[in-house]
Amino acid sequence: MRSLTKTFSSLVLALLLSSPLLAATPDEVIRPVQDQWAEIKYRVPEKQQADRYEQLAQKSRQLVDANPGVAEVLVWDGIVLSSEAGARGGLGALSLAKDAKQRFEEALKINDKALQGSAYTSLATLYAKVPGWPIGFGDKEKAETYFRKSLAINPDGIDPNFFYAEYLAERDRNAEARQFLEKALKAAPRPGRELADKGRREEIRALLERLNKEAN
């Protein structure tokens, strides 16, 4: 009887552990990567960021392998890779940017609305910042197209509005850029992402201040 009871208990436990109700959601899976990324981006000295992003990329890659077909995980793997590319700079960062681009494209094929269209925002930023042919794959027209797609999905989001404004400012479209920066400042807080929101708002205000000085 004890043996049967033990077997039944083990079976129930196995069923509970395999239940979708207990499975981590994509948001829960990516949260540690999001948190560590924000720590690196906004609290680690710039000279140390590249190596820290590289370490984080190892973790995000493991999440991709453990969660095949999950767009949110691919997006964040791409964000970490592109952040490392930006921190390293130079031609040596191009391979990282290409890997990030591949992650975003894979995510878009699975679910282009994942994380409120973040793959579009990130891909647009890559196209805007990476050098064009023959050095890299940068393409300002594609950047604009993807920014528009990201804003169609998440028109009030802090990131798509900020990165599009940054793109516009780099193209000397300052009046438009200020409009999107003002909109980014009004974005609703993202629960659990307080550090990222604080850091992004500081970037927004800094760019606004620069544009306002240039206008005077």
N, C-alpha and C positions, 0 to 999 in steps of 0.2 A: 504494500500500500504506500509506504514511504517512497519507494522507488517510482511509483506512478505519479505521486504528488510532485516529486522533484522533477520528473520529466515534463509534467504539465507546466510547472512554474518556469522551467527553462524555455519551453515553447512560447509561453506568453511573453517572456522577456525578449526573446528573439523577435517576435512579431512587433512588439512595441518599439524596439530599436530600429527596425526596418520601416516603421510607419512613416509615411510622408509628413504626418503632423509634426514629427520630431526632427525632420530633415531641416538643415539650415537653409534659410532663404538666401538668394543672391546678395541681398544687402548685408546680411550677417556674415557671409563668406568674405566679402570684400572690405568690411569695416576695418580689420587690423591693417590692411594695406593703405586704406584711406588715411587712417590715423597716423601711421608712420610717415607717409608721404607729407602730410601737413607739418609734422615735426621737423622733417628735413628741410622743407621749403621755407618755413618761416622761423625756425629756431636754430638751425645749424649754419655756421659760417660758410660763405659761398665756396671757399677753397676746399672745404671738406664734403661738399654736397655730392659731387660726382661719385665718389667711392661709396657713400651711403646709399645713393640711388642704385648703384650696382648690386649692393648687398640686398636691397629690397627687391630688386628685379629677380633675384634667385627665388625669393618667396612667392612673388606673384606668378612666376613661371610654374612653380609647384602647384599653385592653385589652379592654373589653367589645365595642367595635366590631370589633376584630381577631379576637375569639374568640366569635362568635355562638353562642348556645345552650349556653354553658358555665356551669353554675350557680355554681361556685366563684368565677368572675370577677365575676358579678353580686353575689354575697354581699359580696365585698370592696369593690366599688364602693359598695354600700349602707352598709357599715361606715364608709368614709371620709366619705361624705355625712352620716351621722348624727353622726359625731364632730365634723365642722365645725359642724353645727347645735348640738350641745351646747356647743361652744367659743364660738359667737357669742351664743347665748341670745336671749331676747326673741322677739317675734312675727316678726321678720325671719328667724328660723331655721326657721319653720314650713314654708316651701316646700322647704327642704332635707330636712326630716324626711319630707315627703310623697314626695319623689323617692326617698329611701332606702327607704321603705315599698314603693314600686313595684318597686324592685330585688329586695327580699326576696321579694315575692310572685311575681315572675317566676321567681326561683331555685327556689322551692318547687314551681312547676308543672313544672319540668324534672327536679329531683331533690331531694326534701325531705331526703334523708340526706346530701347533700353537706357536706363538712367537719363530719361528725358532727352534723348538724342545726343548724348555726350560724345558718341563716336563721330558724329558729324562735326561737332565743335572742335574736337581734337584733331581730326583729319584736316579740317580747314586751316587750323593753326599751323600744322606741319607744312601744308602747301604754301602758306604765307611766309614762313620763316626759312624754309630750306632753299638753298640756291637753285636756280633753274638750270635747264640744259645748257651746256653739256656736263656740268658738274653734278647736279642733283636733279630731283624730280619736282622742285618748286614750281608753282603755277598760280599766279595771282587770280586769274579768272576762275580756276577751279576752287580756290580758297573762297572767293566771294559766293560761288554757287553753294558750297557746303555750309558756309555761315548762314546763308538764307534758309537752308533746309533745317539747320539746328534751331534757328529762331522761330521757324514755323511750328516746330514741336514744342519748344519751351520759350515762348516770347518774353516772359518776365524773369527768366533765370539770370543769376548773377554772372555765371561763367560765359554763356554765349554772348551776352550783351557786352561784357568787358573785353573779351577777345576780339569781337567784331569791331569794337571801338578802337582797340589797339591797332588793328589792321587798317582801319580808316585813317587813323592819325599818321601811320607810316606812309600812307598814300596822299598825305596833305589834304585830307577831307575832314578838316578839324571841326567844322560846324556840325557835321553829321556825327562825328566821334563824340562830341560833348553830349549830344542827345542820348546816345546809347550808354554813356557813362552815368548820366543822371538816372536813367532807367535801371542800370545795374545796382546803383546805391539803394534803390527802393525795393530790391528783391527781398522776398520773404526769407527769414533765417532757415537754415537747413538743420533739422534736429540731429545732434550728434556730431556736427561738423563745425563747431563753434570756432576752433582755431583757424580752419580753412576760410571761413567767412570773414573773420577779423582780418586775416592777412590779405585776402582779396580786396576788402574795402580800403585797406591802406594803399594798395596798388592803384585802385580806382581814383582815390583822392589825389595821389601823387601825379597821375597822368592828367587829371582835370586841372590841377594847379599849373602844370607845365603848359597846357594848352591855353589856359587863361592868360598866362604871362606872355605867351607868344602873340596873343590877340591884342595886347595893350602896347 
